[in-house]
Amino acid sequence: MQAVETIEVENSKVACDGGKAALGHPRVYLSMGDKGQVECPYCGRTYILKACAKAGGGH
């Protein structure tokens, strides 16, 4: 079994497509809210807000 990936990001809103090109999943947009992290419901990847990033930041 493959380990679940943890990714540090600089924005509290992320898009996940599972990576791996055609073997991924539909792109979903996830928001961390005040938690500072969010888990993708498809692949289980965990996105964690970097300590130097601002919560709620976005473009």
C-alpha distance matrix in Angstrom:
0.0 3.8 6.6 9.3 12.3 15.7 18.8 22.3 25.0 28.8 29.3 28.6 28.2 25.3 24.1 20.5 19.8 16.0 17.0 16.1 19.6 19.8 16.1 16.5 18.3 21.9 23.1 23.5 25.7 24.9 27.3 26.7 30.1 31.1 27.7 26.8 23.3 21.6 18.2 17.7 17.7 15.9 12.9 13.0 14.2 16.7 20.1 22.3 26.0 27.3 29.9 32.6 32.0 34.1 32.7 33.8 34.5 34.2 36.0
3.8 0.0 3.8 6.5 8.9 12.4 15.3 18.9 21.6 25.4 26.1 25.6 25.3 22.2 21.2 17.7 17.1 13.4 14.0 13.3 17.0 17.9 14.4 14.4 16.5 20.0 20.8 21.3 23.3 22.5 24.9 24.2 27.8 28.9 25.6 24.3 20.8 19.3 16.1 15.6 16.4 14.6 11.1 11.1 11.5 14.0 17.1 19.4 23.0 24.1 26.9 29.4 28.8 31.0 29.8 31.0 31.4 31.1 32.8
6.6 3.8 0.0 3.8 6.3 9.3 12.6 15.9 18.9 22.6 23.5 23.0 23.1 20.4 20.0 16.8 17.0 13.5 14.3 14.6 18.3 19.7 16.4 15.6 17.3 20.5 20.6 20.6 22.0 20.7 22.7 21.6 25.1 25.8 22.4 21.1 17.7 16.7 13.9 14.1 15.4 14.5 10.9 9.7 9.5 11.2 14.3 16.2 19.8 20.8 23.4 26.1 25.7 28.0 26.8 28.3 28.8 28.8 30.8
9.3 6.5 3.8 0.0 3.8 6.7 9.9 13.4 16.0 19.7 20.3 19.5 19.5 16.8 16.6 13.5 14.3 11.0 12.4 13.6 17.1 18.5 15.4 13.8 15.0 17.8 17.6 17.2 18.4 16.9 18.9 17.9 21.5 22.4 19.1 17.8 14.3 13.0 10.1 10.5 12.1 11.5 8.0 6.3 5.8 7.6 10.9 13.1 16.8 18.2 21.0 23.7 22.9 24.9 23.5 24.7 25.4 25.4 27.5
12.3 8.9 6.3 3.8 0.0 3.8 6.5 10.1 12.7 16.5 17.4 17.2 17.2 14.5 14.5 11.8 12.9 10.0 10.7 12.4 15.8 17.9 15.4 13.4 14.9 17.4 16.5 16.3 17.0 15.7 17.5 16.5 20.2 21.2 18.2 16.2 12.9 12.1 10.0 10.4 13.0 12.5 9.1 7.6 5.0 6.4 8.6 10.8 14.2 15.3 18.4 20.7 19.9 22.2 21.2 22.5 22.7 22.7 24.7
15.7 12.4 9.3 6.7 3.8 0.0 3.8 6.8 9.8 13.5 14.6 14.3 15.1 12.9 13.9 12.0 14.2 12.1 12.8 15.2 18.2 20.6 18.4 16.0 17.0 18.8 17.2 16.4 16.3 14.4 15.5 14.0 17.5 18.1 15.1 12.8 9.9 10.0 9.1 10.5 13.7 14.1 11.2 9.0 5.8 4.7 5.9 7.2 10.6 11.7 14.6 17.1 16.4 18.7 17.8 19.5 19.8 20.2 22.5
18.8 15.3 12.6 9.9 6.5 3.8 0.0 3.8 6.3 10.1 11.5 12.0 12.7 10.5 11.8 10.7 13.2 12.0 12.1 14.9 17.4 20.3 18.8 16.0 17.0 18.4 16.1 15.5 14.8 13.3 14.1 13.0 16.5 17.3 15.0 12.0 9.7 10.2 10.2 11.2 14.9 15.2 12.8 11.2 7.5 6.2 4.9 6.1 8.6 9.4 12.8 14.6 13.6 16.2 15.7 17.3 17.0 17.2 19.2
22.3 18.9 15.9 13.4 10.1 6.8 3.8 0.0 3.8 7.1 9.2 10.2 11.9 10.6 12.9 12.9 15.9 15.2 15.2 18.2 20.4 23.4 22.2 19.3 20.1 20.9 18.2 17.2 15.8 13.9 13.8 12.2 15.3 15.6 13.7 10.2 9.0 10.8 12.0 13.6 17.3 18.2 16.1 14.3 10.8 8.5 5.8 4.8 5.7 5.6 9.2 10.8 10.0 12.9 13.0 15.0 14.5 15.2 17.5
25.0 21.6 18.9 16.0 12.7 9.8 6.3 3.8 0.0 3.8 5.7 7.6 9.0 8.1 10.8 11.9 15.1 15.4 15.4 18.8 20.2 23.3 22.6 19.5 19.8 20.0 16.8 15.7 13.7 12.2 11.8 10.9 13.7 14.5 13.5 9.9 9.4 10.8 12.7 13.8 17.6 18.6 17.1 15.7 12.2 10.2 6.6 6.1 5.1 5.7 9.4 10.0 8.0 10.5 10.8 12.2 11.1 11.6 13.7
28.8 25.4 22.6 19.7 16.5 13.5 10.1 7.1 3.8 0.0 3.8 6.9 8.9 9.3 12.5 14.4 17.8 18.6 18.5 21.9 23.0 26.1 25.7 22.5 22.6 22.3 18.8 17.6 14.9 13.5 12.3 11.4 13.5 14.0 13.9 10.3 11.1 13.0 15.5 16.7 20.3 21.6 20.5 19.1 15.8 13.6 9.8 8.5 5.8 5.6 8.5 7.7 5.0 7.4 8.7 10.1 8.3 9.1 11.4
29.3 26.1 23.5 20.3 17.4 14.6 11.5 9.2 5.7 3.8 0.0 3.8 5.4 6.8 10.4 13.0 16.5 17.9 18.4 22.0 22.8 25.5 25.3 21.8 21.3 20.4 16.8 15.1 12.0 10.6 9.1 8.9 10.7 12.0 12.5 9.5 10.2 11.5 14.3 15.2 18.6 20.1 19.6 18.4 15.5 13.4 9.7 9.1 6.6 8.3 10.8 10.3 6.8 7.2 7.1 7.3 5.7 6.0 8.8
28.6 25.6 23.0 19.5 17.2 14.3 12.0 10.2 7.6 6.9 3.8 0.0 3.8 6.5 10.2 12.7 16.4 17.7 19.0 22.7 23.6 25.9 25.3 21.7 20.7 19.7 16.3 13.9 10.6 8.3 5.9 5.2 7.0 8.7 9.2 6.9 7.7 8.7 12.0 13.3 16.3 18.4 18.4 16.8 14.5 12.1 8.7 8.2 6.2 9.3 11.4 11.9 8.5 7.8 5.7 5.5 6.2 7.1 10.5
28.2 25.3 23.1 19.5 17.2 15.1 12.7 11.9 9.0 8.9 5.4 3.8 0.0 3.8 7.1 10.2 13.7 15.7 17.0 20.8 21.2 23.2 23.0 19.2 17.9 16.5 13.0 10.6 7.1 5.7 4.5 6.4 8.3 11.2 11.7 10.1 9.7 9.2 11.7 11.9 14.7 16.4 16.9 16.0 14.0 12.4 9.4 10.4 9.3 12.4 14.9 15.2 11.7 11.1 9.2 7.6 7.7 6.7 9.3
25.3 22.2 20.4 16.8 14.5 12.9 10.5 10.6 8.1 9.3 6.8 6.5 3.8 0.0 3.8 6.6 10.2 12.0 13.2 17.0 17.4 19.6 19.3 15.6 14.7 13.6 10.1 8.4 5.7 5.3 6.5 8.3 11.3 14.0 13.6 11.7 10.2 8.9 10.4 9.7 12.9 13.9 14.0 13.6 11.3 10.6 7.8 10.0 10.0 12.8 16.0 16.5 13.3 13.6 12.2 11.2 10.9 9.4 11.1
24.1 21.2 20.0 16.6 14.5 13.9 11.8 12.9 10.8 12.5 10.4 10.2 7.1 3.8 0.0 3.8 6.8 9.4 10.6 14.3 14.3 16.2 16.2 12.5 11.3 10.1 6.4 5.6 4.4 6.1 8.9 11.3 14.2 17.3 16.7 15.0 13.0 10.9 11.1 9.2 11.9 11.9 12.3 13.0 11.0 11.6 9.8 12.8 13.4 16.0 19.4 19.9 16.8 17.4 15.9 14.7 14.2 12.2 12.9
20.5 17.7 16.8 13.5 11.8 12.0 10.7 12.9 11.9 14.4 13.0 12.7 10.2 6.6 3.8 0.0 3.8 5.7 7.5 11.2 11.7 13.4 12.8 9.1 8.3 8.1 5.4 5.4 6.5 7.7 11.0 12.8 16.2 19.0 17.7 16.1 13.3 10.8 9.7 7.0 9.7 9.0 8.8 10.1 8.3 9.9 9.3 12.9 14.5 17.0 20.6 21.6 18.9 19.9 18.4 17.6 17.4 15.7 16.6
19.8 17.1 17.0 14.3 12.9 14.2 13.2 15.9 15.1 17.8 16.5 16.4 13.7 10.2 6.8 3.8 0.0 3.8 5.5 8.5 8.4 9.7 9.4 5.7 5.2 5.6 4.2 6.5 9.0 10.9 14.5 16.5 19.8 22.7 21.3 19.8 16.9 14.2 12.4 9.1 10.9 8.7 8.6 11.1 10.0 12.6 12.6 16.3 18.1 20.4 24.1 25.0 22.4 23.5 22.1 21.3 20.9 18.9 19.3
16.0 13.4 13.5 11.0 10.0 12.1 12.0 15.2 15.4 18.6 17.9 17.7 15.7 12.0 9.4 5.7 3.8 0.0 3.8 6.5 8.0 9.3 7.7 4.3 5.4 7.8 7.7 9.2 11.7 12.7 16.1 17.4 20.9 23.5 21.5 20.0 16.6 14.0 11.6 8.6 10.3 7.6 6.1 8.8 7.8 11.1 12.0 15.8 18.2 20.3 23.9 25.3 23.1 24.6 23.2 23.0 22.8 21.2 22.0
17.0 14.0 14.3 12.4 10.7 12.8 12.1 15.2 15.4 18.5 18.4 19.0 17.0 13.2 10.6 7.5 5.5 3.8 0.0 3.8 5.5 8.2 7.4 5.2 7.9 10.1 9.6 11.8 13.9 15.1 18.3 19.5 23.1 25.5 23.7 21.6 18.6 16.5 14.5 11.9 14.0 11.4 9.5 11.9 10.0 13.0 13.5 16.9 19.1 20.5 24.3 25.2 23.3 25.2 24.4 24.2 23.5 21.8 22.2
16.1 13.3 14.6 13.6 12.4 15.2 14.9 18.2 18.8 21.9 22.0 22.7 20.8 17.0 14.3 11.2 8.5 6.5 3.8 0.0 3.8 6.3 5.3 5.4 9.1 11.9 12.3 15.0 17.4 18.7 22.0 23.2 26.8 29.2 27.1 25.1 22.0 19.9 17.5 14.9 16.5 13.4 11.2 14.0 12.6 16.0 16.8 20.1 22.5 23.7 27.4 28.4 26.7 28.8 28.1 28.0 27.2 25.4 25.7
19.6 17.0 18.3 17.1 15.8 18.2 17.4 20.4 20.2 23.0 22.8 23.6 21.2 17.4 14.3 11.7 8.4 8.0 5.5 3.8 0.0 3.8 5.5 5.7 8.8 10.7 11.3 14.6 17.1 19.2 22.6 24.3 27.8 30.5 28.8 26.9 23.9 21.6 19.5 16.5 17.8 14.7 13.4 16.5 15.3 18.5 18.8 22.3 24.2 25.6 29.3 30.0 28.0 29.8 29.1 28.6 27.6 25.3 25.0
19.8 17.9 19.7 18.5 17.9 20.6 20.3 23.4 23.3 26.1 25.5 25.9 23.2 19.6 16.2 13.4 9.7 9.3 8.2 6.3 3.8 0.0 3.8 5.5 7.9 9.9 11.7 15.1 18.2 20.5 24.1 26.1 29.4 32.3 30.6 29.1 25.9 23.2 20.7 17.4 18.0 14.4 13.8 17.3 16.9 20.3 21.2 24.8 26.9 28.6 32.3 33.2 31.0 32.5 31.5 30.8 30.1 27.7 27.4
16.1 14.4 16.4 15.4 15.4 18.4 18.8 22.2 22.6 25.7 25.3 25.3 23.0 19.3 16.2 12.8 9.4 7.7 7.4 5.3 5.5 3.8 0.0 3.8 6.8 10.0 12.1 14.9 18.1 19.8 23.4 25.0 28.4 31.1 29.0 27.6 24.2 21.5 18.6 15.4 15.8 12.1 10.9 14.5 14.5 18.2 19.6 23.2 25.8 27.6 31.2 32.5 30.5 32.1 30.9 30.4 30.1 28.1 28.3
16.5 14.4 15.6 13.8 13.4 16.0 16.0 19.3 19.5 22.5 21.8 21.7 19.2 15.6 12.5 9.1 5.7 4.3 5.2 5.4 5.7 5.5 3.8 0.0 3.8 7.1 8.6 11.2 14.3 16.0 19.6 21.2 24.7 27.4 25.5 24.2 20.8 18.0 15.3 12.0 12.6 9.2 8.3 11.9 11.6 15.2 16.3 20.0 22.5 24.5 28.1 29.4 27.2 28.6 27.2 26.7 26.4 24.5 24.9
18.3 16.5 17.3 15.0 14.9 17.0 17.0 20.1 19.8 22.6 21.3 20.7 17.9 14.7 11.3 8.3 5.2 5.4 7.9 9.1 8.8 7.9 6.8 3.8 0.0 3.8 6.3 8.5 12.1 13.9 17.7 19.7 22.8 25.8 24.2 23.3 20.0 16.8 14.2 10.5 10.4 7.0 7.8 11.4 11.8 15.1 16.2 20.0 22.3 24.8 28.4 29.6 27.1 28.1 26.3 25.4 25.4 23.5 23.9
21.9 20.0 20.5 17.8 17.4 18.8 18.4 20.9 20.0 22.3 20.4 19.7 16.5 13.6 10.1 8.1 5.6 7.8 10.1 11.9 10.7 9.9 10.0 7.1 3.8 0.0 3.8 6.3 10.0 12.5 16.3 18.9 21.7 25.0 23.9 23.2 20.2 16.9 14.9 11.2 11.1 8.6 10.4 13.5 13.8 16.4 16.9 20.6 22.4 25.1 28.6 29.6 26.7 27.2 25.4 23.9 24.0 21.6 21.8
23.1 20.8 20.6 17.6 16.5 17.2 16.1 18.2 16.8 18.8 16.8 16.3 13.0 10.1 6.4 5.4 4.2 7.7 9.6 12.3 11.3 11.7 12.1 8.6 6.3 3.8 0.0 3.8 6.8 9.8 13.4 16.2 19.0 22.3 21.5 20.5 17.8 14.8 13.5 10.1 11.1 9.6 11.0 13.3 12.8 14.8 14.5 18.0 19.4 22.1 25.5 26.3 23.3 23.7 22.0 20.5 20.3 17.9 18.0
23.5 21.3 20.6 17.2 16.3 16.4 15.5 17.2 15.7 17.6 15.1 13.9 10.6 8.4 5.6 5.4 6.5 9.2 11.8 15.0 14.6 15.1 14.9 11.2 8.5 6.3 3.8 0.0 3.8 6.4 10.1 13.0 15.5 19.0 18.3 17.7 15.1 12.0 11.1 8.0 8.9 8.8 10.7 12.2 11.9 13.2 12.8 16.1 17.4 20.5 23.7 24.7 21.5 21.5 19.4 17.8 18.2 16.1 16.9
25.7 23.3 22.0 18.4 17.0 16.3 14.8 15.8 13.7 14.9 12.0 10.6 7.1 5.7 4.4 6.5 9.0 11.7 13.9 17.4 17.1 18.2 18.1 14.3 12.1 10.0 6.8 3.8 0.0 3.8 6.9 10.2 12.5 16.0 15.8 15.1 13.2 10.6 10.9 9.0 10.6 11.5 13.1 13.6 12.7 13.0 11.6 14.4 15.0 18.1 21.2 21.9 18.5 18.2 16.0 14.1 14.5 12.5 13.6
24.9 22.5 20.7 16.9 15.7 14.4 13.3 13.9 12.2 13.5 10.6 8.3 5.7 5.3 6.1 7.7 10.9 12.7 15.1 18.7 19.2 20.5 19.8 16.0 13.9 12.5 9.8 6.4 3.8 0.0 3.8 6.7 9.2 12.6 12.1 11.7 9.7 7.1 8.2 7.4 9.4 11.4 12.7 12.1 11.2 10.6 9.2 11.6 12.3 15.8 18.5 19.7 16.5 16.1 13.4 12.0 13.2 12.1 14.2
27.3 24.9 22.7 18.9 17.5 15.5 14.1 13.8 11.8 12.3 9.1 5.9 4.5 6.5 8.9 11.0 14.5 16.1 18.3 22.0 22.6 24.1 23.4 19.6 17.7 16.3 13.4 10.1 6.9 3.8 0.0 3.8 5.6 9.1 9.4 9.2 8.4 6.9 9.5 10.1 12.2 14.7 15.8 14.5 13.4 11.7 9.7 10.9 10.7 14.3 16.5 17.6 14.3 13.2 10.2 8.7 10.5 10.3 13.0
26.7 24.2 21.6 17.9 16.5 14.0 13.0 12.2 10.9 11.4 8.9 5.2 6.4 8.3 11.3 12.8 16.5 17.4 19.5 23.2 24.3 26.1 25.0 21.2 19.7 18.9 16.2 13.0 10.2 6.7 3.8 0.0 3.8 6.2 5.7 5.6 5.2 5.1 8.7 10.7 13.0 15.9 16.3 14.2 13.0 10.4 8.3 8.4 8.2 12.0 13.7 15.4 12.5 11.6 8.3 8.1 10.5 11.5 14.9
30.1 27.8 25.1 21.5 20.2 17.5 16.5 15.3 13.7 13.5 10.7 7.0 8.3 11.3 14.2 16.2 19.8 20.9 23.1 26.8 27.8 29.4 28.4 24.7 22.8 21.7 19.0 15.5 12.5 9.2 5.6 3.8 0.0 3.8 5.6 6.9 8.1 8.5 12.0 14.0 15.7 18.9 19.7 17.6 16.7 14.0 12.0 11.4 10.5 14.0 14.9 16.3 13.4 11.4 7.7 6.9 10.3 11.8 15.3
31.1 28.9 25.8 22.4 21.2 18.1 17.3 15.6 14.5 14.0 12.0 8.7 11.2 14.0 17.3 19.0 22.7 23.5 25.5 29.2 30.5 32.3 31.1 27.4 25.8 25.0 22.3 19.0 16.0 12.6 9.1 6.2 3.8 0.0 3.8 5.7 8.3 10.1 13.7 16.4 18.2 21.5 21.9 19.3 18.3 15.1 13.2 11.5 10.3 13.2 13.2 14.9 12.6 10.6 6.9 7.7 11.2 13.7 17.4
27.7 25.6 22.4 19.1 18.2 15.1 15.0 13.7 13.5 13.9 12.5 9.2 11.7 13.6 16.7 17.7 21.3 21.5 23.7 27.1 28.8 30.6 29.0 25.5 24.2 23.9 21.5 18.3 15.8 12.1 9.4 5.7 5.6 3.8 0.0 3.8 5.4 7.6 11.0 14.1 16.0 19.3 19.3 16.4 15.5 12.1 10.8 9.1 9.0 12.1 12.4 14.9 13.1 12.1 8.8 10.3 13.3 15.6 19.2
26.8 24.3 21.1 17.8 16.2 12.8 12.0 10.2 9.9 10.3 9.5 6.9 10.1 11.7 15.0 16.1 19.8 20.0 21.6 25.1 26.9 29.1 27.6 24.2 23.3 23.2 20.5 17.7 15.1 11.7 9.2 5.6 6.9 5.7 3.8 0.0 3.8 7.2 10.7 13.7 16.4 19.2 18.7 15.9 14.2 10.6 8.4 6.0 5.2 8.3 9.1 11.6 9.8 9.5 6.9 9.2 11.4 13.6 17.3
23.3 20.8 17.7 14.3 12.9 9.9 9.7 9.0 9.4 11.1 10.2 7.7 9.7 10.2 13.0 13.3 16.9 16.6 18.6 22.0 23.9 25.9 24.2 20.8 20.0 20.2 17.8 15.1 13.2 9.7 8.4 5.2 8.1 8.3 5.4 3.8 0.0 3.8 7.0 10.2 12.9 15.6 14.9 12.1 10.5 6.9 5.4 4.3 6.0 9.5 11.2 13.9 12.1 12.5 10.0 11.5 13.4 14.8 18.1
21.6 19.3 16.7 13.0 12.1 10.0 10.2 10.8 10.8 13.0 11.5 8.7 9.2 8.9 10.9 10.8 14.2 14.0 16.5 19.9 21.6 23.2 21.5 18.0 16.8 16.9 14.8 12.0 10.6 7.1 6.9 5.1 8.5 10.1 7.6 7.2 3.8 0.0 3.8 6.7 9.3 12.1 11.9 9.3 8.4 5.8 5.4 6.8 8.9 12.5 14.8 17.2 14.9 15.1 12.4 12.9 14.8 15.4 18.4
18.2 16.1 13.9 10.1 10.0 9.1 10.2 12.0 12.7 15.5 14.3 12.0 11.7 10.4 11.1 9.7 12.4 11.6 14.5 17.5 19.5 20.7 18.6 15.3 14.2 14.9 13.5 11.1 10.9 8.2 9.5 8.7 12.0 13.7 11.0 10.7 7.0 3.8 0.0 3.8 6.2 8.8 8.4 5.6 5.6 4.4 6.3 8.8 11.8 15.0 17.6 20.1 18.1 18.6 16.1 16.5 18.1 18.3 20.8
17.7 15.6 14.1 10.5 10.4 10.5 11.2 13.6 13.8 16.7 15.2 13.3 11.9 9.7 9.2 7.0 9.1 8.6 11.9 14.9 16.5 17.4 15.4 12.0 10.5 11.2 10.1 8.0 9.0 7.4 10.1 10.7 14.0 16.4 14.1 13.7 10.2 6.7 3.8 0.0 3.8 5.5 5.8 4.8 5.4 6.4 8.0 11.4 14.1 17.3 20.3 22.3 20.0 20.6 18.2 18.0 19.2 18.6 20.6
17.7 16.4 15.4 12.1 13.0 13.7 14.9 17.3 17.6 20.3 18.6 16.3 14.7 12.9 11.9 9.7 10.9 10.3 14.0 16.5 17.8 18.0 15.8 12.6 10.4 11.1 11.1 8.9 10.6 9.4 12.2 13.0 15.7 18.2 16.0 16.4 12.9 9.3 6.2 3.8 0.0 3.8 6.1 5.8 8.2 9.6 11.7 14.8 17.6 20.9 23.6 25.8 23.4 23.7 21.0 20.5 22.1 21.4 23.4
15.9 14.6 14.5 11.5 12.5 14.1 15.2 18.2 18.6 21.6 20.1 18.4 16.4 13.9 11.9 9.0 8.7 7.6 11.4 13.4 14.7 14.4 12.1 9.2 7.0 8.6 9.6 8.8 11.5 11.4 14.7 15.9 18.9 21.5 19.3 19.2 15.6 12.1 8.8 5.5 3.8 0.0 3.8 6.0 8.3 11.0 13.1 16.7 19.5 22.5 25.5 27.6 25.2 25.9 23.5 23.0 24.0 22.9 24.4
12.9 11.1 10.9 8.0 9.1 11.2 12.8 16.1 17.1 20.5 19.6 18.4 16.9 14.0 12.3 8.8 8.6 6.1 9.5 11.2 13.4 13.8 10.9 8.3 7.8 10.4 11.0 10.7 13.1 12.7 15.8 16.3 19.7 21.9 19.3 18.7 14.9 11.9 8.4 5.8 6.1 3.8 0.0 3.8 5.6 9.0 11.6 15.1 18.3 20.9 24.0 26.2 24.2 25.4 23.4 23.4 24.2 23.3 24.9
13.0 11.1 9.7 6.3 7.6 9.0 11.2 14.3 15.7 19.1 18.4 16.8 16.0 13.6 13.0 10.1 11.1 8.8 11.9 14.0 16.5 17.3 14.5 11.9 11.4 13.5 13.3 12.2 13.6 12.1 14.5 14.2 17.6 19.3 16.4 15.9 12.1 9.3 5.6 4.8 5.8 6.0 3.8 0.0 3.8 6.2 9.5 12.6 16.0 18.6 21.5 24.0 22.3 23.4 21.3 21.8 22.9 22.6 24.7
14.2 11.5 9.5 5.8 5.0 5.8 7.5 10.8 12.2 15.8 15.5 14.5 14.0 11.3 11.0 8.3 10.0 7.8 10.0 12.6 15.3 16.9 14.5 11.6 11.8 13.8 12.8 11.9 12.7 11.2 13.4 13.0 16.7 18.3 15.5 14.2 10.5 8.4 5.6 5.4 8.2 8.3 5.6 3.8 0.0 3.8 6.5 9.8 13.2 15.5 18.6 20.9 19.3 20.8 19.1 19.8 20.5 20.2 22.2
16.7 14.0 11.2 7.6 6.4 4.7 6.2 8.5 10.2 13.6 13.4 12.1 12.4 10.6 11.6 9.9 12.6 11.1 13.0 16.0 18.5 20.3 18.2 15.2 15.1 16.4 14.8 13.2 13.0 10.6 11.7 10.4 14.0 15.1 12.1 10.6 6.9 5.8 4.4 6.4 9.6 11.0 9.0 6.2 3.8 0.0 3.8 6.4 10.0 12.5 15.3 17.9 16.4 17.8 16.0 17.2 18.1 18.4 21.0
20.1 17.1 14.3 10.9 8.6 5.9 4.9 5.8 6.6 9.8 9.7 8.7 9.4 7.8 9.8 9.3 12.6 12.0 13.5 16.8 18.8 21.2 19.6 16.3 16.2 16.9 14.5 12.8 11.6 9.2 9.7 8.3 12.0 13.2 10.8 8.4 5.4 5.4 6.3 8.0 11.7 13.1 11.6 9.5 6.5 3.8 0.0 3.8 6.7 9.4 12.5 14.7 12.8 14.3 12.8 14.0 14.6 14.9 17.5
22.3 19.4 16.2 13.1 10.8 7.2 6.1 4.8 6.1 8.5 9.1 8.2 10.4 10.0 12.8 12.9 16.3 15.8 16.9 20.1 22.3 24.8 23.2 20.0 20.0 20.6 18.0 16.1 14.4 11.6 10.9 8.4 11.4 11.5 9.1 6.0 4.3 6.8 8.8 11.4 14.8 16.7 15.1 12.6 9.8 6.4 3.8 0.0 3.8 6.3 9.0 11.5 10.2 11.9 10.7 12.8 13.5 14.8 17.8
26.0 23.0 19.8 16.8 14.2 10.6 8.6 5.7 5.1 5.8 6.6 6.2 9.3 10.0 13.4 14.5 18.1 18.2 19.1 22.5 24.2 26.9 25.8 22.5 22.3 22.4 19.4 17.4 15.0 12.3 10.7 8.2 10.5 10.3 9.0 5.2 6.0 8.9 11.8 14.1 17.6 19.5 18.3 16.0 13.2 10.0 6.7 3.8 0.0 3.8 6.4 8.3 6.5 8.2 7.5 10.0 10.3 12.2 15.3
27.3 24.1 20.8 18.2 15.3 11.7 9.4 5.6 5.7 5.6 8.3 9.3 12.4 12.8 16.0 17.0 20.4 20.3 20.5 23.7 25.6 28.6 27.6 24.5 24.8 25.1 22.1 20.5 18.1 15.8 14.3 12.0 14.0 13.2 12.1 8.3 9.5 12.5 15.0 17.3 20.9 22.5 20.9 18.6 15.5 12.5 9.4 6.3 3.8 0.0 3.8 5.5 5.3 8.4 9.3 12.3 11.8 13.8 16.6
29.9 26.9 23.4 21.0 18.4 14.6 12.8 9.2 9.4 8.5 10.8 11.4 14.9 16.0 19.4 20.6 24.1 23.9 24.3 27.4 29.3 32.3 31.2 28.1 28.4 28.6 25.5 23.7 21.2 18.5 16.5 13.7 14.9 13.2 12.4 9.1 11.2 14.8 17.6 20.3 23.6 25.5 24.0 21.5 18.6 15.3 12.5 9.0 6.4 3.8 0.0 3.8 5.6 8.0 9.4 12.9 12.8 15.6 18.6
32.6 29.4 26.1 23.7 20.7 17.1 14.6 10.8 10.0 7.7 10.3 11.9 15.2 16.5 19.9 21.6 25.0 25.3 25.2 28.4 30.0 33.2 32.5 29.4 29.6 29.6 26.3 24.7 21.9 19.7 17.6 15.4 16.3 14.9 14.9 11.6 13.9 17.2 20.1 22.3 25.8 27.6 26.2 24.0 20.9 17.9 14.7 11.5 8.3 5.5 3.8 0.0 3.8 6.8 9.5 12.7 11.6 14.3 16.9
32.0 28.8 25.7 22.9 19.9 16.4 13.6 10.0 8.0 5.0 6.8 8.5 11.7 13.3 16.8 18.9 22.4 23.1 23.3 26.7 28.0 31.0 30.5 27.2 27.1 26.7 23.3 21.5 18.5 16.5 14.3 12.5 13.4 12.6 13.1 9.8 12.1 14.9 18.1 20.0 23.4 25.2 24.2 22.3 19.3 16.4 12.8 10.2 6.5 5.3 5.6 3.8 0.0 3.8 6.5 9.2 7.9 10.5 13.3
34.1 31.0 28.0 24.9 22.2 18.7 16.2 12.9 10.5 7.4 7.2 7.8 11.1 13.6 17.4 19.9 23.5 24.6 25.2 28.8 29.8 32.5 32.1 28.6 28.1 27.2 23.7 21.5 18.2 16.1 13.2 11.6 11.4 10.6 12.1 9.5 12.5 15.1 18.6 20.6 23.7 25.9 25.4 23.4 20.8 17.8 14.3 11.9 8.2 8.4 8.0 6.8 3.8 0.0 3.8 6.3 5.6 9.0 12.2
32.7 29.8 26.8 23.5 21.2 17.8 15.7 13.0 10.8 8.7 7.1 5.7 9.2 12.2 15.9 18.4 22.1 23.2 24.4 28.1 29.1 31.5 30.9 27.2 26.3 25.4 22.0 19.4 16.0 13.4 10.2 8.3 7.7 6.9 8.8 6.9 10.0 12.4 16.1 18.2 21.0 23.5 23.4 21.3 19.1 16.0 12.8 10.7 7.5 9.3 9.4 9.5 6.5 3.8 0.0 3.8 5.5 8.8 12.5
33.8 31.0 28.3 24.7 22.5 19.5 17.3 15.0 12.2 10.1 7.3 5.5 7.6 11.2 14.7 17.6 21.3 23.0 24.2 28.0 28.6 30.8 30.4 26.7 25.4 23.9 20.5 17.8 14.1 12.0 8.7 8.1 6.9 7.7 10.3 9.2 11.5 12.9 16.5 18.0 20.5 23.0 23.4 21.8 19.8 17.2 14.0 12.8 10.0 12.3 12.9 12.7 9.2 6.3 3.8 0.0 3.8 6.5 10.1
34.5 31.4 28.8 25.4 22.7 19.8 17.0 14.5 11.1 8.3 5.7 6.2 7.7 10.9 14.2 17.4 20.9 22.8 23.5 27.2 27.6 30.1 30.1 26.4 25.4 24.0 20.3 18.2 14.5 13.2 10.5 10.5 10.3 11.2 13.3 11.4 13.4 14.8 18.1 19.2 22.1 24.0 24.2 22.9 20.5 18.1 14.6 13.5 10.3 11.8 12.8 11.6 7.9 5.6 5.5 3.8 0.0 3.7 7.2
34.2 31.1 28.8 25.4 22.7 20.2 17.2 15.2 11.6 9.1 6.0 7.1 6.7 9.4 12.2 15.7 18.9 21.2 21.8 25.4 25.3 27.7 28.1 24.5 23.5 21.6 17.9 16.1 12.5 12.1 10.3 11.5 11.8 13.7 15.6 13.6 14.8 15.4 18.3 18.6 21.4 22.9 23.3 22.6 20.2 18.4 14.9 14.8 12.2 13.8 15.6 14.3 10.5 9.0 8.8 6.5 3.7 0.0 3.8
36.0 32.8 30.8 27.5 24.7 22.5 19.2 17.5 13.7 11.4 8.8 10.5 9.3 11.1 12.9 16.6 19.3 22.0 22.2 25.7 25.0 27.4 28.3 24.9 23.9 21.8 18.0 16.9 13.6 14.2 13.0 14.9 15.3 17.4 19.2 17.3 18.1 18.4 20.8 20.6 23.4 24.4 24.9 24.7 22.2 21.0 17.5 17.8 15.3 16.6 18.6 16.9 13.3 12.2 12.5 10.1 7.2 3.8 0.0
